[in-house]
């Protein structure tokens, strides 16, 4: 070829892309066992014709906003003995003790 090599990378897009929601990753579950909560951040963004992706006002995203909170069920909590109230005597504590476990579903089993 006698002509110079053309530019191999060029911005061919001339119009703005539609706005869309973007999300961060879910946070770690708020509890190590049982049922907890996770959160994430959502924001509206648009890829403009100049090739730059920008965060824009939420009102520009027409689709439903993705959820920012969800329940997370990790694992069943280990069983534990309930403690007696402060007003009981040591012997009552032994007689009144019950074994409880919180399951990943959030249900308490006695």
MILOVEX-982427 format. One record per residue: residue number from 0; z, y, x of N, C-alpha, C, CB in turn. Coordinates in steps of 0.05 Angstrom, whole numbers, m for minus. Glycine has a CB too. Example, Ala and Ser with C-alpha at 12.3 -4.5 7.8 and 13.67 -1.06 7.14 Angstrom:
BEGIN
k 0 n_w 156 n_v m114 n_u 264 ca_w 156 ca_v m90 ca_u 246 c_w 156 c_v m66 c_u 264 cb_w 181 cb_v m89 cb_u 226
k 1 n_w 142 n_v m45 n_u 257 ca_w 143 ca_v m21 ca_u 273 c_w 157 c_v 1 c_u 258 cb_w 114 cb_v m12 cb_u 282
***
This chain:
BEGIN
k 0 n_w 0 n_v m24 n_u 17 ca_w 0 ca_v 0 ca_u 0 c_w 0 c_v 25 c_u 18 cb_w 24 cb_v 0 cb_u m19
k 1 n_w m16 n_v 44 n_u 10 ca_w m17 ca_v 68 ca_u 26 c_w 1 c_v 90 c_u 15 cb_w m46 cb_v 79 cb_u 26
k 2 n_w 11 n_v 86 n_u m10 ca_w 30 ca_v 106 ca_u m22 c_w 58 c_v 99 c_u m14 cb_w 26 cb_v 107 cb_u m53
k 3 n_w 76 n_v 119 n_u m15 ca_w 104 ca_v 113 ca_u m8 c_w 117 c_v 94 c_u m28 cb_w 121 cb_v 140 cb_u m7
k 4 n_w 137 n_v 80 n_u m19 ca_w 151 ca_v 61 ca_u m37 c_w 165 c_v 76 c_u m59 cb_w 172 cb_v 45 cb_u m20
k 5 n_w 162 n_v 67 n_u m84 ca_w 174 ca_v 81 ca_u m106 c_w 205 c_v 77 c_u m106 cb_w 163 cb_v 71 cb_u m134
k 6 n_w 219 n_v 95 n_u m119 ca_w 248 ca_v 93 ca_u m121 c_w 254 c_v 68 c_u m137 cb_w 260 cb_v 118 cb_u m134
k 7 n_w 271 n_v 50 n_u m125 ca_w 276 ca_v 25 ca_u m138 c_w 298 c_v 27 c_u m159 cb_w 284 cb_v 4 cb_u m117
k 8 n_w 316 n_v 47 n_u m156 ca_w 337 ca_v 51 ca_u m176 c_w 332 c_v 79 c_u m188 cb_w 366 cb_v 49 cb_u m163
k 9 n_w 328 n_v 79 n_u m214 ca_w 323 ca_v 105 ca_u m227 c_w 336 c_v 104 c_u m255 cb_w 292 cb_v 110 cb_u m229
k 10 n_w 344 n_v 126 n_u m264 ca_w 356 ca_v 128 ca_u m290 c_w 334 c_v 129 c_u m311 cb_w 375 cb_v 152 cb_u m293
k 11 n_w 328 n_v 106 n_u m324 ca_w 306 ca_v 105 ca_u m343 c_w 315 c_v 113 c_u m371 cb_w 294 cb_v 77 cb_u m343
k 12 n_w 341 n_v 114 n_u m375 ca_w 352 ca_v 120 ca_u m402 c_w 351 c_v 150 c_u m406 cb_w 381 cb_v 109 cb_u m405
k 13 n_w 340 n_v 158 n_u m428 ca_w 339 ca_v 187 ca_u m434 c_w 356 c_v 195 c_u m457 cb_w 310 cb_v 194 cb_u m439
k 14 n_w 363 n_v 176 n_u m474 ca_w 379 ca_v 183 ca_u m497 c_w 407 c_v 171 c_u m495 cb_w 366 cb_v 173 cb_u m523
k 15 n_w 426 n_v 182 n_u m509 ca_w 454 ca_v 172 ca_u m508 c_w 456 c_v 146 c_u m523 cb_w 473 cb_v 193 cb_u m520
k 16 n_w 472 n_v 128 n_u m514 ca_w 477 ca_v 103 ca_u m528 c_w 497 c_v 109 c_u m551 cb_w 489 cb_v 81 cb_u m509
k 17 n_w 498 n_v 91 n_u m570 ca_w 518 ca_v 95 ca_u m592 c_w 547 c_v 93 c_u m581 cb_w 514 cb_v 74 cb_u m614
k 18 n_w 565 n_v 107 n_u m594 ca_w 593 ca_v 106 ca_u m586 c_w 604 c_v 78 c_u m592 cb_w 610 cb_v 128 cb_u m601
k 19 n_w 624 n_v 70 n_u m576 ca_w 636 ca_v 44 ca_u m581 c_w 665 c_v 44 c_u m571 cb_w 620 cb_v 21 cb_u m567
k 20 n_w 681 n_v 26 n_u m583 ca_w 709 ca_v 24 ca_u m576 c_w 711 c_v 7 c_u m550 cb_w 725 cb_v 11 cb_u m598
k 21 n_w 730 n_v 14 n_u m534 ca_w 736 ca_v m2 ca_u m510 c_w 766 c_v m5 c_u m510 cb_w 727 cb_v 12 cb_u m483
k 22 n_w 776 n_v m27 n_u m499 ca_w 804 ca_v m33 ca_u m499 c_w 814 c_v m40 c_u m471 cb_w 811 cb_v m55 cb_u m518
k 23 n_w 840 n_v m35 n_u m466 ca_w 852 ca_v m45 ca_u m441 c_w 860 c_v m74 c_u m446 cb_w 877 cb_v m27 cb_u m433
k 24 n_w 870 n_v m87 n_u m426 ca_w 880 ca_v m115 ca_u m429 c_w 906 c_v m115 c_u m445 cb_w 884 cb_v m129 cb_u m401
k 25 n_w 912 n_v m137 n_u m458 ca_w 938 ca_v m139 ca_u m471 c_w 961 c_v m139 c_u m451 cb_w 939 cb_v m165 cb_u m488
k 26 n_w 983 n_v m126 n_u m459 ca_w 1006 ca_v m126 ca_u m442 c_w 1019 c_v m154 c_u m442 cb_w 1027 cb_v m105 cb_u m451
k 27 n_w 1037 n_v m159 n_u m424 ca_w 1052 ca_v m184 ca_u m423 c_w 1068 c_v m186 c_u m449 cb_w 1070 cb_v m186 cb_u m397
k 28 n_w 1073 n_v m210 n_u m458 ca_w 1089 ca_v m213 ca_u m482 c_w 1117 c_v m202 c_u m478 cb_w 1090 cb_v m243 cb_u m490
k 29 n_w 1128 n_v m188 n_u m498 ca_w 1154 ca_v m175 ca_u m496 c_w 1177 c_v m195 c_u m493 cb_w 1158 cb_v m157 cb_u m520
k 30 n_w 1172 n_v m220 n_u m499 ca_w 1194 ca_v m240 ca_u m497 c_w 1184 c_v m264 c_u m481 cb_w 1203 cb_v m249 cb_u m525
k 31 n_w 1202 n_v m276 n_u m466 ca_w 1195 ca_v m299 ca_u m450 c_w 1194 c_v m325 c_u m467 cb_w 1215 cb_v m303 cb_u m427
k 32 n_w 1208 n_v m324 n_u m490 ca_w 1207 ca_v m347 ca_u m508 c_w 1210 c_v m336 c_u m536 cb_w 1229 cb_v m368 cb_u m501
k 33 n_w 1203 n_v m353 n_u m556 ca_w 1203 ca_v m343 ca_u m583 c_w 1179 c_v m326 c_u m589 cb_w 1229 cb_v m328 cb_u m589
k 34 n_w 1181 n_v m308 n_u m609 ca_w 1159 ca_v m291 ca_u m617 c_w 1163 c_v m263 c_u m607 cb_w 1157 cb_v m291 cb_u m648
k 35 n_w 1143 n_v m252 n_u m594 ca_w 1145 ca_v m225 ca_u m583 c_w 1121 c_v m208 c_u m592 cb_w 1146 cb_v m226 cb_u m553
k 36 n_w 1117 n_v m186 n_u m579 ca_w 1095 ca_v m167 ca_u m585 c_w 1079 c_v m162 c_u m559 cb_w 1106 cb_v m141 cb_u m597
k 37 n_w 1054 n_v m157 n_u m563 ca_w 1036 ca_v m147 ca_u m542 c_w 1022 c_v m122 c_u m552 cb_w 1016 cb_v m170 cb_u m534
k 38 n_w 1016 n_v m104 n_u m534 ca_w 1002 ca_v m80 ca_u m541 c_w 979 c_v m75 c_u m521 cb_w 1021 cb_v m55 cb_u m541
k 39 n_w 961 n_v m58 n_u m530 ca_w 939 ca_v m50 ca_u m513 c_w 930 c_v m22 c_u m522 cb_w 915 cb_v m70 cb_u m513
k 40 n_w 914 n_v m9 n_u m506 ca_w 904 ca_v 18 ca_u m513 c_w 875 c_v 15 c_u m520 cb_w 908 cb_v 37 cb_u m489
k 41 n_w 867 n_v 30 n_u m541 ca_w 838 ca_v 31 ca_u m548 c_w 829 c_v 59 c_u m546 cb_w 834 cb_v 20 cb_u m577
k 42 n_w 804 n_v 62 n_u m538 ca_w 792 ca_v 89 ca_u m536 c_w 762 c_v 87 c_u m542 cb_w 797 cb_v 101 cb_u m508
k 43 n_w 751 n_v 110 n_u m551 ca_w 723 ca_v 112 ca_u m558 c_w 708 c_v 121 c_u m533 cb_w 719 cb_v 132 cb_u m582
k 44 n_w 685 n_v 109 n_u m528 ca_w 669 ca_v 117 ca_u m505 c_w 639 c_v 117 c_u m512 cb_w 674 cb_v 99 cb_u m481
k 45 n_w 624 n_v 130 n_u m495 ca_w 595 ca_v 131 ca_u m499 c_w 581 c_v 133 c_u m472 cb_w 587 cb_v 155 cb_u m517
k 46 n_w 560 n_v 117 n_u m469 ca_w 543 ca_v 120 ca_u m445 c_w 521 c_v 140 c_u m451 cb_w 530 cb_v 92 cb_u m437
k 47 n_w 522 n_v 162 n_u m437 ca_w 504 ca_v 184 ca_u m441 c_w 478 c_v 180 c_u m426 cb_w 517 cb_v 211 cb_u m433
k 48 n_w 457 n_v 195 n_u m435 ca_w 431 ca_v 193 ca_u m423 c_w 430 c_v 198 c_u m393 cb_w 412 cb_v 211 cb_u m437
k 49 n_w 450 n_v 212 n_u m383 ca_w 451 ca_v 217 ca_u m354 c_w 463 c_v 194 c_u m338 cb_w 467 cb_v 242 cb_u m348
k 50 n_w 469 n_v 172 n_u m353 ca_w 480 ca_v 148 ca_u m340 c_w 510 c_v 148 c_u m336 cb_w 466 cb_v 144 cb_u m313
k 51 n_w 524 n_v 167 n_u m346 ca_w 553 ca_v 169 ca_u m342 c_w 567 c_v 160 c_u m367 cb_w 561 cb_v 198 cb_u m335
k 52 n_w 586 n_v 142 n_u m364 ca_w 602 ca_v 132 ca_u m386 c_w 626 c_v 150 c_u m388 cb_w 611 cb_v 102 cb_u m381
k 53 n_w 630 n_v 161 n_u m413 ca_w 652 ca_v 180 ca_u m417 c_w 669 c_v 172 c_u m441 cb_w 641 cb_v 209 cb_u m421
k 54 n_w 695 n_v 178 n_u m438 ca_w 713 ca_v 175 ca_u m461 c_w 710 c_v 199 c_u m478 cb_w 744 cb_v 171 cb_u m452
k 55 n_w 707 n_v 195 n_u m505 ca_w 702 ca_v 216 ca_u m523 c_w 722 c_v 215 c_u m546 cb_w 673 cb_v 215 cb_u m534
k 56 n_w 721 n_v 235 n_u m564 ca_w 740 ca_v 236 ca_u m587 c_w 736 c_v 211 c_u m604 cb_w 735 cb_v 261 cb_u m603
k 57 n_w 759 n_v 201 n_u m614 ca_w 758 ca_v 177 ca_u m631 c_w 741 c_v 179 c_u m656 cb_w 786 cb_v 170 cb_u m640
k 58 n_w 738 n_v 203 n_u m666 ca_w 722 ca_v 207 ca_u m690 c_w 692 c_v 200 c_u m687 cb_w 724 cb_v 236 cb_u m699
k 59 n_w 683 n_v 198 n_u m662 ca_w 655 ca_v 191 ca_u m657 c_w 650 c_v 161 c_u m659 cb_w 647 cb_v 201 cb_u m630
k 60 n_w 671 n_v 145 n_u m659 ca_w 667 ca_v 115 ca_u m662 c_w 668 c_v 109 c_u m692 cb_w 689 cb_v 100 cb_u m646
k 61 n_w 646 n_v 99 n_u m702 ca_w 645 ca_v 93 ca_u m731 c_w 656 c_v 66 c_u m738 cb_w 616 cb_v 94 cb_u m740
k 62 n_w 656 n_v 47 n_u m720 ca_w 666 ca_v 20 ca_u m726 c_w 697 c_v 21 c_u m729 cb_w 659 cb_v 0 cb_u m704
k 63 n_w 708 n_v 1 n_u m742 ca_w 737 ca_v m1 ca_u m745 c_w 750 c_v m3 c_u m717 cb_w 745 cb_v m25 cb_u m763
k 64 n_w 772 n_v 12 n_u m714 ca_w 786 ca_v 12 ca_u m689 c_w 798 c_v m16 c_u m684 cb_w 808 cb_v 34 cb_u m688
k 65 n_w 795 n_v m27 n_u m660 ca_w 808 ca_v m53 ca_u m654 c_w 838 c_v m50 c_u m656 cb_w 799 cb_v m63 cb_u m626
k 66 n_w 851 n_v m72 n_u m662 ca_w 880 ca_v m73 ca_u m664 c_w 893 c_v m67 c_u m637 cb_w 890 cb_v m100 cb_u m675
k 67 n_w 916 n_v m53 n_u m638 ca_w 930 ca_v m45 ca_u m613 c_w 956 c_v m61 c_u m610 cb_w 935 cb_v m16 cb_u m613
k 68 n_w 964 n_v m76 n_u m630 ca_w 988 ca_v m93 ca_u m629 c_w 982 c_v m120 c_u m640 cb_w 1012 cb_v m79 cb_u m644
k 69 n_w 995 n_v m140 n_u m627 ca_w 993 ca_v m167 ca_u m638 c_w 1018 c_v m183 c_u m631 cb_w 968 cb_v m181 cb_u m626
k 70 n_w 1023 n_v m203 n_u m647 ca_w 1046 ca_v m221 ca_u m643 c_w 1038 c_v m241 c_u m622 cb_w 1054 cb_v m235 cb_u m669
k 71 n_w 1056 n_v m247 n_u m604 ca_w 1051 ca_v m268 ca_u m584 c_w 1073 c_v m289 c_u m586 cb_w 1049 cb_v m256 cb_u m555
k 72 n_w 1065 n_v m313 n_u m587 ca_w 1084 ca_v m336 ca_u m587 c_w 1081 c_v m350 c_u m560 cb_w 1079 cb_v m355 cb_u m611
k 73 n_w 1102 n_v m349 n_u m545 ca_w 1100 ca_v m361 ca_u m518 c_w 1108 c_v m390 c_u m519 cb_w 1117 cb_v m345 cb_u m498
k 74 n_w 1134 n_v m396 n_u m518 ca_w 1144 ca_v m423 ca_u m519 c_w 1170 c_v m423 c_u m534 cb_w 1149 cb_v m434 cb_u m490
k 75 n_w 1179 n_v m446 n_u m542 ca_w 1205 ca_v m448 ca_u m555 c_w 1227 c_v m439 c_u m536 cb_w 1210 cb_v m477 cb_u m565
k 76 n_w 1247 n_v m425 n_u m546 ca_w 1270 ca_v m418 ca_u m529 c_w 1287 c_v m443 c_u m526 cb_w 1287 cb_v m395 cb_u m542
k 77 n_w 1301 n_v m445 n_u m503 ca_w 1319 ca_v m468 ca_u m500 c_w 1342 c_v m466 c_u m520 cb_w 1330 cb_v m469 cb_u m471
k 78 n_w 1352 n_v m489 n_u m529 ca_w 1375 ca_v m489 ca_u m547 c_w 1399 c_v m477 c_u m534 cb_w 1381 cb_v m518 cb_u m557
k 79 n_w 1416 n_v m463 n_u m550 ca_w 1440 ca_v m452 ca_u m539 c_w 1462 c_v m453 c_u m560 cb_w 1436 cb_v m422 cb_u m530
k 80 n_w 1487 n_v m454 n_u m550 ca_w 1510 ca_v m454 ca_u m568 c_w 1516 c_v m426 c_u m577 cb_w 1534 cb_v m467 cb_u m555
k 81 n_w 1522 n_v m423 n_u m603 ca_w 1529 ca_v m396 ca_u m613 c_w 1558 c_v m390 c_u m603 cb_w 1528 cb_v m395 cb_u m644
k 82 n_w 1563 n_v m365 n_u m601 ca_w 1590 ca_v m357 ca_u m592 c_w 1607 c_v m350 c_u m617 cb_w 1589 cb_v m333 cb_u m572
k 83 n_w 1632 n_v m353 n_u m614 ca_w 1650 ca_v m347 ca_u m636 c_w 1655 c_v m317 c_u m636 cb_w 1676 cb_v m363 cb_u m634
k 84 n_w 1663 n_v m306 n_u m659 ca_w 1669 ca_v m278 ca_u m661 c_w 1694 c_v m272 c_u m644 cb_w 1673 cb_v m269 cb_u m690
k 85 n_w 1699 n_v m247 n_u m638 ca_w 1722 ca_v m238 ca_u m622 c_w 1749 c_v m244 c_u m636 cb_w 1720 cb_v m209 cb_u m616
k 86 n_w 1749 n_v m247 n_u m662 ca_w 1774 ca_v m251 ca_u m676 c_w 1783 c_v m280 c_u m677 cb_w 1771 cb_v m240 cb_u m704
k 87 n_w 1768 n_v m298 n_u m667 ca_w 1776 ca_v m326 ca_u m670 c_w 1792 c_v m335 c_u m646 cb_w 1752 cb_v m344 cb_u m674
k 88 n_w 1807 n_v m357 n_u m649 ca_w 1823 ca_v m368 ca_u m628 c_w 1805 c_v m388 c_u m613 cb_w 1848 cb_v m382 cb_u m639
k 89 n_w 1813 n_v m395 n_u m589 ca_w 1797 ca_v m414 ca_u m573 c_w 1792 c_v m440 c_u m587 cb_w 1812 cb_v m419 cb_u m547
k 90 n_w 1811 n_v m451 n_u m602 ca_w 1806 ca_v m476 ca_u m616 c_w 1785 c_v m473 c_u m638 cb_w 1832 cb_v m487 cb_u m627
k 91 n_w 1786 n_v m450 n_u m651 ca_w 1766 ca_v m445 ca_u m672 c_w 1738 c_v m444 c_u m660 cb_w 1772 cb_v m419 cb_u m687
k 92 n_w 1737 n_v m433 n_u m635 ca_w 1711 ca_v m430 ca_u m622 c_w 1698 c_v m457 c_u m618 cb_w 1715 cb_v m416 cb_u m594
k 93 n_w 1713 n_v m477 n_u m610 ca_w 1702 ca_v m503 ca_u m606 c_w 1693 c_v m516 c_u m632 cb_w 1723 cb_v m522 cb_u m592
k 94 n_w 1710 n_v m513 n_u m653 ca_w 1703 ca_v m525 ca_u m679 c_w 1680 c_v m511 c_u m692 cb_w 1727 cb_v m524 cb_u m697
k 95 n_w 1677 n_v m484 n_u m688 ca_w 1657 ca_v m468 ca_u m702 c_w 1630 c_v m466 c_u m687 cb_w 1667 cb_v m441 cb_u m708
k 96 n_w 1628 n_v m478 n_u m664 ca_w 1604 ca_v m475 ca_u m648 c_w 1581 c_v m490 c_u m661 cb_w 1608 cb_v m485 cb_u m620
k 97 n_w 1557 n_v m478 n_u m661 ca_w 1533 ca_v m491 ca_u m671 c_w 1511 c_v m487 c_u m650 cb_w 1524 cb_v m480 cb_u m699
k 98 n_w 1493 n_v m506 n_u m650 ca_w 1470 ca_v m504 ca_u m631 c_w 1447 c_v m492 c_u m646 cb_w 1463 cb_v m532 cb_u m620
k 99 n_w 1436 n_v m470 n_u m634 ca_w 1413 ca_v m456 ca_u m646 c_w 1390 c_v m456 c_u m626 cb_w 1421 cb_v m428 cb_u m655
k 100 n_w 1366 n_v m456 n_u m637 ca_w 1342 ca_v m453 ca_u m621 c_w 1322 c_v m436 c_u m636 cb_w 1330 cb_v m481 cb_u m614
k 101 n_w 1310 n_v m417 n_u m622 ca_w 1288 ca_v m401 ca_u m633 c_w 1262 c_v m412 c_u m623 cb_w 1291 cb_v m370 cb_u m625
k 102 n_w 1245 n_v m420 n_u m642 ca_w 1219 ca_v m432 ca_u m636 c_w 1198 c_v m410 c_u m630 cb_w 1209 cb_v m450 cb_u m659
k 103 n_w 1176 n_v m418 n_u m618 ca_w 1155 ca_v m400 ca_u m612 c_w 1144 c_v m386 c_u m637 cb_w 1132 cb_v m414 cb_u m598
k 104 n_w 1147 n_v m399 n_u m660 ca_w 1138 ca_v m387 ca_u m685 c_w 1157 c_v m365 c_u m695 cb_w 1136 cb_v m409 cb_u m706
k 105 n_w 1181 n_v m363 n_u m683 ca_w 1201 ca_v m343 ca_u m691 c_w 1222 c_v m356 c_u m709 cb_w 1187 cb_v m320 cb_u m706
k 106 n_w 1218 n_v m380 n_u m718 ca_w 1237 ca_v m394 ca_u m735 c_w 1262 c_v m402 c_u m720 cb_w 1223 cb_v m419 cb_u m748
k 107 n_w 1285 n_v m398 n_u m732 ca_w 1311 ca_v m406 ca_u m720 c_w 1319 c_v m433 c_u m731 cb_w 1333 cb_v m385 cb_u m726
k 108 n_w 1324 n_v m452 n_u m713 ca_w 1332 ca_v m479 ca_u m720 c_w 1361 c_v m482 c_u m712 cb_w 1314 cb_v m501 cb_u m707
k 109 n_w 1378 n_v m491 n_u m731 ca_w 1407 ca_v m495 ca_u m726 c_w 1412 c_v m525 c_u m724 cb_w 1424 cb_v m482 cb_u m748
***
